[in-house]
């Protein structure tokens, strides 16, 4: 079956602006509920915050640590980011305990880190921008996750 046979009454040279035939030929997309859209937005915000946290670590490594480099636990920074990534995967699996833990950690992170952005801006503006974007994503994700989540799909 060729493409021209698929669209029966529609041809490429017809410029009459007949949108009715096009609407009838294409089925309507299923509408997502508002809860599903909020959940997808929360996951997008969590993904962006996770990626930005790795960028923040990269900037910290590029700038160097003050004092003795051996006294700074780089491995702990990497492991903490991996654990947060696993927590976000649990949120994506719609586990309630992970959702509420992520909301609590998001609000605590914003409350503790936001006041330090001004000082960070004077030391390293690029890192302050990345940190600020990370905080904004975490806050948005926490707010989205406060709303009721869509039910899990039966397998």
SELUMLUM-714434 format. One record per residue: residue number from 1; residue in three letters; x, y, z of N, C-alpha, C in turn. Coordinates in nm, 2 decimals, decimal comma. Each point is the difference from the previous one (the first is absolute). Example, Ala and Ser with C-alpha at 12.3 -4.5 7.8 and 13.67 -1.06 7.14 Angstrom:
REM SELUMLUM-714434
+-----+-----+--------+--------+--------+--------+--------+--------+--------+--------+--------+
!   n ! res !   n.px !   n.py !   n.pz !  ca.px !  ca.py !  ca.pz !   c.px !   c.py !   c.pz !
+-----+-----+--------+--------+--------+--------+--------+--------+--------+--------+--------+
!   1 ! ALA !   1,32 !  -0,57 !   0,78 !  -0,09 !   0,12 !   0,00 !   0,09 !   0,12 !   0,00 !
!   2 ! SER !  -0,04 !   0,11 !  -0,07 !   0,09 !   0,11 !   0,00 !  -0,08 !   0,11 !   0,08 !
+-----+-----+--------+--------+--------+--------+--------+--------+--------+--------+--------+
This chain:
REM SELUMLUM-714434
+-----+-----+--------+--------+--------+--------+--------+--------+--------+--------+--------+
!   n ! res !   n.px !   n.py !   n.pz !  ca.px !  ca.py !  ca.pz !   c.px !   c.py !   c.pz !
+-----+-----+--------+--------+--------+--------+--------+--------+--------+--------+--------+
!   1 ! UNK !   0,09 !  -0,12 !   0,00 !  -0,09 !   0,12 !   0,00 !   0,09 !   0,12 !   0,00 !
!   2 ! UNK !  -0,02 !   0,09 !  -0,09 !   0,08 !   0,13 !  -0,01 !  -0,06 !   0,10 !   0,09 !
!   3 ! UNK !   0,07 !   0,11 !   0,02 !  -0,04 !   0,11 !   0,08 !  -0,12 !   0,07 !  -0,06 !
!   4 ! UNK !  -0,01 !   0,01 !  -0,13 !  -0,11 !   0,07 !  -0,06 !  -0,13 !  -0,08 !   0,02 !
!   5 ! UNK !   0,01 !  -0,14 !   0,01 !  -0,11 !  -0,08 !   0,02 !  -0,05 !   0,01 !   0,14 !
!   6 ! UNK !   0,09 !   0,02 !   0,09 !  -0,04 !   0,01 !   0,14 !  -0,09 !   0,12 !   0,03 !
!   7 ! UNK !   0,02 !   0,11 !  -0,06 !  -0,07 !   0,12 !   0,02 !  -0,12 !   0,02 !  -0,09 !
!   8 ! UNK !  -0,05 !  -0,10 !  -0,06 !  -0,11 !   0,00 !  -0,09 !  -0,03 !   0,14 !  -0,07 !
!   9 ! UNK !  -0,08 !   0,08 !   0,06 !  -0,05 !   0,12 !  -0,06 !   0,10 !   0,12 !   0,01 !
!  10 ! UNK !   0,11 !  -0,02 !   0,06 !   0,10 !   0,11 !   0,02 !   0,11 !  -0,01 !  -0,09 !
!  11 ! UNK !   0,03 !   0,11 !  -0,08 !   0,12 !  -0,01 !  -0,08 !   0,09 !   0,12 !   0,03 !
!  12 ! UNK !   0,12 !  -0,01 !  -0,03 !   0,10 !   0,11 !   0,04 !  -0,02 !   0,13 !  -0,08 !
!  13 ! UNK !  -0,06 !  -0,01 !  -0,11 !  -0,02 !   0,12 !  -0,08 !  -0,13 !   0,08 !   0,03 !
!  14 ! UNK !  -0,08 !  -0,06 !   0,09 !  -0,13 !   0,06 !   0,04 !   0,03 !   0,11 !   0,10 !
!  15 ! UNK !  -0,02 !   0,12 !  -0,03 !   0,03 !   0,11 !   0,10 !  -0,13 !   0,08 !   0,03 !
!  16 ! UNK !  -0,11 !  -0,07 !   0,01 !  -0,12 !   0,06 !   0,03 !  -0,02 !   0,03 !   0,15 !
!  17 ! UNK !   0,09 !  -0,06 !   0,08 !  -0,01 !   0,03 !   0,15 !  -0,11 !  -0,08 !   0,06 !
!  18 ! UNK !  -0,03 !  -0,12 !  -0,05 !  -0,10 !  -0,08 !   0,05 !   0,06 !  -0,08 !   0,12 !
!  19 ! UNK !  -0,01 !   0,05 !   0,12 !   0,05 !  -0,07 !   0,12 !  -0,09 !  -0,10 !   0,05 !
!  20 ! UNK !  -0,13 !   0,00 !  -0,04 !  -0,09 !  -0,10 !   0,05 !   0,04 !  -0,14 !  -0,04 !
!  21 ! UNK !   0,04 !  -0,01 !  -0,12 !   0,03 !  -0,14 !  -0,05 !   0,13 !  -0,05 !   0,07 !
!  22 ! UNK !   0,09 !   0,09 !   0,04 !   0,12 !  -0,03 !   0,07 !  -0,04 !  -0,04 !   0,14 !
!  23 ! UNK !  -0,09 !   0,07 !   0,07 !  -0,04 !  -0,04 !   0,13 !  -0,07 !  -0,13 !   0,01 !
!  24 ! UNK !  -0,08 !  -0,03 !  -0,11 !  -0,07 !  -0,13 !   0,00 !   0,10 !  -0,11 !  -0,03 !
!  25 ! UNK !   0,10 !   0,02 !  -0,07 !   0,10 !  -0,10 !  -0,04 !   0,09 !  -0,04 !   0,12 !
!  26 ! UNK !   0,02 !   0,09 !   0,09 !   0,09 !  -0,02 !   0,12 !  -0,08 !  -0,01 !   0,13 !
!  27 ! UNK !   0,02 !  -0,11 !   0,07 !  -0,07 !  -0,02 !   0,13 !   0,05 !   0,10 !   0,10 !
!  28 ! UNK !  -0,09 !   0,04 !   0,09 !   0,04 !   0,09 !   0,10 !   0,10 !  -0,06 !   0,10 !
!  29 ! UNK !   0,10 !   0,07 !   0,05 !   0,09 !  -0,05 !   0,10 !  -0,07 !  -0,02 !   0,13 !
!  30 ! UNK !   0,03 !  -0,10 !   0,07 !  -0,06 !  -0,02 !   0,13 !   0,05 !   0,11 !   0,10 !
!  31 ! UNK !  -0,10 !   0,06 !   0,07 !   0,04 !   0,11 !   0,09 !   0,05 !  -0,06 !   0,13 !
!  32 ! UNK !   0,11 !   0,07 !   0,04 !   0,06 !  -0,04 !   0,13 !  -0,07 !   0,08 !   0,11 !
!  33 ! UNK !  -0,01 !  -0,07 !   0,12 !  -0,06 !   0,07 !   0,11 !   0,10 !   0,10 !   0,05 !
!  34 ! UNK !  -0,06 !   0,09 !   0,08 !   0,09 !   0,11 !   0,06 !   0,10 !  -0,06 !   0,09 !
!  35 ! UNK !  -0,04 !  -0,11 !   0,08 !   0,10 !  -0,07 !   0,09 !   0,11 !  -0,06 !  -0,08 !
!  36 ! UNK !  -0,03 !  -0,06 !  -0,11 !   0,11 !  -0,06 !  -0,08 !   0,10 !   0,11 !  -0,06 !
!  37 ! UNK !  -0,06 !   0,12 !  -0,04 !   0,08 !   0,10 !  -0,05 !   0,09 !   0,06 !   0,11 !
!  38 ! UNK !  -0,05 !   0,02 !   0,12 !   0,08 !   0,04 !   0,12 !   0,11 !  -0,09 !   0,03 !
!  39 ! UNK !  -0,03 !  -0,13 !   0,00 !   0,10 !  -0,11 !   0,03 !   0,11 !   0,01 !  -0,11 !
!  40 ! UNK !  -0,04 !   0,01 !  -0,13 !   0,10 !   0,00 !  -0,10 !   0,09 !   0,13 !   0,01 !
!  41 ! UNK !  -0,06 !   0,11 !   0,04 !   0,07 !   0,12 !   0,02 !   0,10 !  -0,01 !   0,12 !
!  42 ! UNK !  -0,05 !  -0,07 !   0,11 !   0,08 !  -0,02 !   0,12 !   0,12 !  -0,09 !  -0,04 !
!  43 ! UNK !  -0,02 !  -0,10 !  -0,08 !   0,11 !  -0,08 !  -0,04 !   0,10 !   0,07 !  -0,09 !
!  44 ! UNK !  -0,05 !   0,09 !  -0,09 !   0,09 !   0,08 !  -0,08 !   0,08 !   0,10 !   0,09 !
!  45 ! UNK !  -0,06 !   0,05 !   0,10 !   0,07 !   0,09 !   0,09 !   0,11 !  -0,07 !   0,08 !
!  46 ! UNK !  -0,04 !  -0,12 !   0,04 !   0,10 !  -0,09 !   0,08 !   0,12 !  -0,04 !  -0,09 !
!  47 ! UNK !  -0,03 !  -0,03 !  -0,12 !   0,10 !  -0,04 !  -0,10 !   0,10 !   0,12 !  -0,03 !
!  48 ! UNK !  -0,06 !   0,12 !  -0,01 !   0,08 !   0,12 !  -0,02 !   0,09 !   0,03 !   0,12 !
!  49 ! UNK !  -0,06 !  -0,01 !   0,12 !   0,07 !   0,02 !   0,12 !   0,11 !  -0,10 !   0,02 !
!  50 ! UNK !  -0,02 !  -0,12 !  -0,04 !   0,10 !  -0,10 !   0,01 !   0,12 !   0,02 !  -0,09 !
!  51 ! UNK !  -0,03 !   0,04 !  -0,12 !   0,10 !   0,03 !  -0,10 !   0,08 !   0,13 !   0,04 !
!  52 ! UNK !  -0,07 !   0,10 !   0,06 !   0,07 !   0,12 !   0,04 !   0,09 !  -0,03 !   0,13 !
!  53 ! UNK !  -0,04 !  -0,10 !   0,08 !   0,08 !  -0,03 !   0,12 !   0,13 !  -0,06 !  -0,05 !
!  54 ! UNK !   0,00 !  -0,08 !  -0,11 !   0,13 !  -0,05 !  -0,05 !   0,08 !   0,11 !  -0,06 !
!  55 ! UNK !  -0,06 !   0,10 !  -0,07 !   0,07 !   0,11 !  -0,05 !   0,06 !   0,09 !   0,11 !
!  56 ! UNK !  -0,07 !   0,01 !   0,11 !   0,05 !   0,07 !   0,12 !   0,12 !  -0,07 !   0,06 !
!  57 ! UNK !   0,00 !  -0,13 !   0,00 !   0,12 !  -0,07 !   0,05 !   0,11 !   0,02 !  -0,09 !
!  58 ! UNK !  -0,02 !  -0,01 !  -0,13 !   0,10 !   0,03 !  -0,10 !   0,06 !   0,14 !   0,02 !
!  59 ! UNK !  -0,08 !   0,10 !   0,02 !   0,05 !   0,13 !   0,02 !   0,09 !   0,01 !   0,13 !
!  60 ! UNK !  -0,05 !  -0,07 !   0,10 !   0,08 !   0,00 !   0,13 !   0,13 !  -0,07 !  -0,02 !
!  61 ! UNK !   0,01 !  -0,11 !  -0,08 !   0,12 !  -0,06 !  -0,03 !   0,10 !   0,08 !  -0,08 !
!  62 ! UNK !  -0,06 !   0,07 !  -0,10 !   0,08 !   0,09 !  -0,09 !   0,05 !   0,12 !   0,08 !
!  63 ! UNK !  -0,07 !   0,05 !   0,09 !   0,05 !   0,12 !   0,08 !   0,10 !  -0,05 !   0,10 !
!  64 ! UNK !  -0,01 !  -0,11 !   0,05 !   0,09 !  -0,05 !   0,10 !  -0,05 !   0,02 !   0,14 !
!  65 ! UNK !   0,04 !  -0,08 !   0,09 !  -0,05 !   0,02 !   0,14 !   0,10 !   0,08 !   0,08 !
!  66 ! UNK !  -0,05 !   0,08 !   0,09 !   0,10 !   0,08 !   0,08 !   0,07 !  -0,09 !   0,10 !
!  67 ! UNK !   0,13 !   0,03 !   0,02 !   0,07 !  -0,07 !   0,10 !   0,06 !  -0,13 !  -0,06 !
!  68 ! UNK !   0,01 !  -0,10 !   0,08 !   0,05 !  -0,13 !  -0,04 !  -0,11 !  -0,08 !  -0,08 !
!  69 ! UNK !   0,03 !  -0,04 !  -0,12 !  -0,10 !  -0,08 !  -0,08 !  -0,03 !  -0,13 !   0,06 !
!  70 ! UNK !   0,09 !  -0,06 !   0,08 !  -0,02 !  -0,13 !   0,06 !  -0,11 !   0,00 !   0,10 !
!  71 ! UNK !  -0,03 !   0,12 !   0,06 !  -0,09 !   0,01 !   0,11 !  -0,15 !   0,01 !  -0,05 !
!  72 ! UNK !  -0,01 !   0,02 !  -0,14 !  -0,14 !   0,01 !  -0,05 !  -0,05 !  -0,13 !  -0,06 !
!  73 ! UNK !  -0,11 !  -0,05 !   0,05 !  -0,05 !  -0,13 !  -0,04 !  -0,07 !   0,00 !  -0,14 !
!  74 ! UNK !   0,08 !  -0,01 !  -0,11 !  -0,06 !   0,00 !  -0,13 !  -0,09 !  -0,13 !  -0,02 !
!  75 ! UNK !   0,05 !  -0,11 !   0,05 !  -0,07 !  -0,12 !  -0,01 !  -0,14 !   0,01 !   0,06 !
!  76 ! UNK !  -0,01 !   0,06 !   0,12 !  -0,13 !   0,02 !   0,07 !  -0,09 !   0,09 !  -0,09 !
!  77 ! UNK !   0,05 !   0,10 !  -0,06 !  -0,08 !   0,08 !  -0,09 !  -0,06 !  -0,08 !  -0,12 !
!  78 ! UNK !   0,08 !  -0,09 !  -0,05 !  -0,04 !  -0,08 !  -0,11 !  -0,11 !  -0,10 !   0,05 !
!  79 ! UNK !   0,03 !  -0,07 !   0,11 !  -0,09 !  -0,09 !   0,05 !  -0,14 !   0,06 !   0,04 !
!  80 ! UNK !   0,01 !   0,12 !   0,06 !  -0,13 !   0,07 !   0,03 !  -0,08 !   0,03 !  -0,12 !
!  81 ! UNK !   0,06 !   0,04 !  -0,11 !  -0,07 !   0,02 !  -0,12 !  -0,06 !  -0,12 !  -0,06 !
!  82 ! UNK !   0,07 !  -0,11 !   0,01 !  -0,05 !  -0,13 !  -0,05 !  -0,12 !  -0,04 !   0,09 !
!  83 ! UNK !   0,01 !   0,02 !   0,13 !  -0,12 !  -0,04 !   0,09 !  -0,12 !   0,09 !  -0,03 !
!  84 ! UNK !   0,02 !   0,12 !  -0,03 !  -0,11 !   0,09 !  -0,03 !  -0,06 !  -0,04 !  -0,13 !
!  85 ! UNK !   0,08 !  -0,04 !  -0,10 !  -0,05 !  -0,05 !  -0,12 !  -0,09 !  -0,13 !   0,02 !
!  86 ! UNK !   0,05 !  -0,09 !   0,09 !  -0,09 !  -0,11 !   0,03 !  -0,13 !   0,04 !   0,06 !
!  87 ! UNK !   0,01 !   0,10 !   0,09 !  -0,13 !   0,05 !   0,06 !  -0,09 !   0,05 !  -0,11 !
!  88 ! UNK !   0,05 !   0,07 !  -0,10 !  -0,08 !   0,06 !  -0,10 !  -0,06 !  -0,12 !  -0,09 !
!  89 ! UNK !   0,08 !  -0,11 !  -0,01 !  -0,06 !  -0,11 !  -0,08 !  -0,12 !  -0,06 !   0,08 !
!  90 ! UNK !   0,01 !   0,00 !   0,13 !  -0,11 !  -0,05 !   0,09 !  -0,12 !   0,09 !  -0,02 !
!  91 ! UNK !   0,03 !   0,13 !  -0,01 !  -0,11 !   0,10 !  -0,02 !  -0,07 !  -0,03 !  -0,13 !
!  92 ! UNK !   0,08 !  -0,03 !  -0,11 !  -0,05 !  -0,03 !  -0,13 !  -0,08 !  -0,13 !   0,00 !
!  93 ! UNK !   0,03 !  -0,09 !   0,10 !  -0,08 !  -0,12 !   0,01 !  -0,13 !   0,02 !   0,09 !
!  94 ! UNK !  -0,02 !   0,12 !   0,04 !  -0,12 !   0,05 !   0,07 !  -0,01 !  -0,07 !   0,14 !
!  95 ! UNK !   0,12 !  -0,01 !   0,07 !   0,00 !  -0,04 !   0,13 !  -0,02 !   0,11 !   0,09 !
!  96 ! UNK !  -0,10 !  -0,01 !   0,09 !  -0,05 !   0,11 !   0,09 !   0,11 !   0,05 !   0,09 !
!  97 ! UNK !   0,08 !  -0,09 !   0,06 !   0,10 !   0,04 !   0,10 !   0,11 !   0,08 !  -0,07 !
!  98 ! UNK !   0,03 !  -0,04 !  -0,13 !   0,10 !   0,08 !  -0,07 !  -0,05 !   0,14 !  -0,04 !
!  99 ! UNK !  -0,13 !   0,00 !  -0,03 !  -0,06 !   0,13 !  -0,04 !   0,01 !   0,10 !   0,12 !
! 100 ! UNK !  -0,04 !  -0,05 !   0,12 !   0,00 !   0,09 !   0,11 !   0,15 !   0,03 !   0,05 !
! 101 ! UNK !   0,09 !  -0,09 !  -0,01 !   0,14 !   0,02 !   0,03 !   0,06 !   0,11 !  -0,09 !
! 102 ! UNK !  -0,04 !  -0,01 !  -0,13 !   0,05 !   0,09 !  -0,10 !  -0,06 !   0,14 !   0,03 !
! 103 ! UNK !  -0,12 !   0,01 !   0,03 !  -0,06 !   0,13 !   0,04 !   0,07 !   0,06 !   0,12 !
! 104 ! UNK !   0,02 !  -0,08 !   0,10 !   0,06 !   0,06 !   0,12 !   0,15 !   0,04 !  -0,03 !
! 105 ! UNK !   0,07 !  -0,09 !  -0,07 !   0,14 !   0,04 !  -0,03 !   0,00 !   0,12 !  -0,09 !
! 106 ! UNK !  -0,09 !   0,02 !  -0,09 !   0,00 !   0,11 !  -0,09 !  -0,02 !   0,13 !   0,08 !
! 107 ! UNK !  -0,10 !   0,00 !   0,09 !  -0,03 !   0,12 !   0,08 !   0,12 !   0,03 !   0,09 !
! 108 ! UNK !   0,06 !  -0,10 !   0,07 !   0,11 !   0,02 !   0,09 !   0,12 !   0,06 !  -0,08 !
! 109 ! UNK !   0,03 !  -0,06 !  -0,12 !   0,11 !   0,05 !  -0,08 !  -0,02 !   0,14 !  -0,04 !
! 110 ! UNK !  -0,12 !   0,04 !  -0,04 !  -0,03 !   0,14 !  -0,04 !   0,02 !   0,09 !   0,12 !
! 111 ! UNK !  -0,05 !  -0,04 !   0,12 !   0,01 !   0,08 !   0,12 !   0,15 !   0,02 !   0,04 !
! 112 ! UNK !   0,08 !  -0,10 !  -0,01 !   0,14 !   0,01 !   0,05 !   0,10 !   0,05 !  -0,11 !
! 113 ! UNK !  -0,03 !  -0,02 !  -0,13 !   0,10 !   0,04 !  -0,10 !  -0,03 !   0,14 !  -0,05 !
! 114 ! UNK !  -0,13 !   0,03 !  -0,01 !  -0,03 !   0,13 !  -0,06 !   0,07 !   0,12 !   0,06 !
! 115 ! UNK !   0,01 !   0,01 !   0,13 !   0,06 !   0,11 !   0,07 !   0,15 !   0,01 !  -0,04 !
! 116 ! UNK !   0,06 !  -0,10 !  -0,05 !   0,15 !   0,00 !  -0,03 !   0,03 !   0,04 !  -0,14 !
! 117 ! UNK !  -0,11 !   0,02 !  -0,08 !   0,03 !   0,03 !  -0,14 !   0,07 !   0,14 !  -0,02 !
! 118 ! UNK !  -0,03 !   0,10 !   0,08 !   0,06 !   0,13 !  -0,01 !   0,15 !  -0,01 !   0,02 !
! 119 ! UNK !   0,04 !  -0,07 !   0,10 !   0,14 !  -0,02 !   0,03 !   0,07 !  -0,08 !  -0,11 !
! 120 ! UNK !  -0,07 !  -0,10 !  -0,05 !   0,05 !  -0,08 !  -0,11 !   0,02 !   0,08 !  -0,13 !
! 121 ! UNK !  -0,09 !   0,10 !  -0,02 !   0,00 !   0,09 !  -0,11 !   0,13 !   0,08 !  -0,01 !
! 122 ! UNK !   0,05 !   0,04 !   0,12 !   0,12 !   0,08 !   0,01 !   0,12 !  -0,08 !  -0,02 !
! 123 ! UNK !   0,00 !  -0,13 !   0,03 !   0,11 !  -0,09 !  -0,02 !   0,01 !  -0,05 !  -0,14 !
! 124 ! UNK !  -0,11 !  -0,06 !  -0,05 !   0,00 !  -0,07 !  -0,12 !  -0,14 !   0,01 !  -0,07 !
! 125 ! UNK !  -0,02 !   0,11 !  -0,08 !  -0,14 !   0,02 !  -0,05 !  -0,06 !  -0,11 !  -0,08 !
! 126 ! UNK !   0,08 !  -0,07 !  -0,08 !  -0,05 !  -0,11 !  -0,08 !  -0,06 !  -0,11 !   0,09 !
! 127 ! UNK !   0,07 !  -0,03 !   0,11 !  -0,05 !  -0,10 !   0,09 !  -0,13 !   0,04 !   0,07 !
! 128 ! UNK !   0,00 !   0,13 !   0,03 !  -0,13 !   0,06 !   0,06 !  -0,12 !  -0,01 !  -0,09 !
! 129 ! UNK !   0,03 !   0,02 !  -0,13 !  -0,11 !  -0,02 !  -0,09 !  -0,05 !  -0,14 !  -0,01 !
! 130 ! UNK !   0,09 !  -0,09 !  -0,01 !  -0,03 !  -0,14 !   0,00 !  -0,07 !  -0,05 !   0,13 !
! 131 ! UNK !   0,05 !   0,05 !   0,11 !  -0,07 !  -0,03 !   0,13 !  -0,14 !   0,06 !   0,01 !
! 132 ! UNK !  -0,01 !   0,12 !  -0,05 !  -0,14 !   0,06 !   0,00 !  -0,09 !  -0,07 !  -0,09 !
! 133 ! UNK !   0,04 !  -0,04 !  -0,12 !  -0,09 !  -0,08 !  -0,09 !  -0,03 !  -0,14 !   0,06 !
! 134 ! UNK !   0,09 !  -0,06 !   0,07 !  -0,02 !  -0,13 !   0,07 !  -0,11 !   0,02 !   0,11 !
! 135 ! UNK !   0,02 !   0,11 !   0,07 !  -0,10 !   0,02 !   0,11 !  -0,14 !   0,03 !  -0,06 !
! 136 ! UNK !   0,00 !   0,08 !  -0,11 !  -0,13 !   0,03 !  -0,06 !  -0,07 !  -0,13 !  -0,05 !
! 137 ! UNK !   0,08 !  -0,09 !  -0,06 !  -0,06 !  -0,13 !  -0,04 !  -0,05 !  -0,08 !   0,11 !
! 138 ! UNK !   0,08 !  -0,01 !   0,11 !  -0,04 !  -0,08 !   0,12 !  -0,13 !   0,06 !   0,06 !
! 139 ! UNK !   0,00 !   0,13 !   0,01 !  -0,12 !   0,06 !   0,06 !  -0,12 !  -0,03 !  -0,09 !
! 140 ! UNK !   0,01 !   0,02 !  -0,13 !  -0,11 !  -0,03 !  -0,09 !  -0,05 !  -0,15 !   0,01 !
! 141 ! UNK !   0,10 !  -0,09 !   0,00 !  -0,03 !  -0,14 !   0,02 !  -0,07 !  -0,03 !   0,13 !
! 142 ! UNK !   0,04 !   0,06 !   0,10 !  -0,06 !  -0,02 !   0,14 !  -0,14 !   0,05 !  -0,01 !
! 143 ! UNK !  -0,03 !   0,12 !  -0,06 !  -0,13 !   0,05 !  -0,01 !  -0,09 !  -0,09 !  -0,08 !
! 144 ! UNK !   0,05 !  -0,05 !  -0,11 !  -0,08 !  -0,09 !  -0,09 !  -0,03 !  -0,13 !   0,07 !
! 145 ! UNK !   0,10 !  -0,05 !   0,08 !  -0,02 !  -0,13 !   0,07 !  -0,10 !   0,02 !   0,12 !
! 146 ! UNK !  -0,02 !   0,12 !   0,05 !  -0,10 !   0,02 !   0,11 !  -0,14 !  -0,04 !  -0,05 !
! 147 ! UNK !  -0,03 !   0,02 !  -0,13 !  -0,13 !  -0,03 !  -0,04 !  -0,02 !  -0,15 !  -0,02 !
! 148 ! UNK !  -0,13 !  -0,04 !   0,00 !  -0,02 !  -0,15 !  -0,01 !   0,06 !  -0,06 !  -0,13 !
! 149 ! UNK !   0,06 !  -0,11 !   0,02 !   0,06 !  -0,07 !  -0,11 !  -0,10 !  -0,09 !  -0,07 !
! 150 ! UNK !   0,02 !  -0,02 !  -0,13 !  -0,08 !  -0,09 !  -0,08 !   0,01 !  -0,15 !   0,05 !
! 151 ! UNK !  -0,10 !  -0,08 !  -0,01 !   0,01 !  -0,13 !   0,05 !   0,09 !  -0,08 !  -0,09 !
! 152 ! UNK !   0,06 !  -0,11 !   0,06 !   0,09 !  -0,09 !  -0,07 !  -0,08 !  -0,07 !  -0,10 !
! 153 ! UNK !   0,06 !  -0,03 !  -0,12 !  -0,07 !  -0,08 !  -0,10 !   0,02 !  -0,15 !   0,03 !
! 154 ! UNK !  -0,10 !  -0,07 !  -0,01 !   0,00 !  -0,15 !   0,02 !   0,09 !  -0,06 !  -0,11 !
! 155 ! UNK !   0,08 !  -0,09 !   0,04 !   0,09 !  -0,07 !  -0,10 !  -0,07 !  -0,11 !  -0,07 !
+-----+-----+--------+--------+--------+--------+--------+--------+--------+--------+--------+
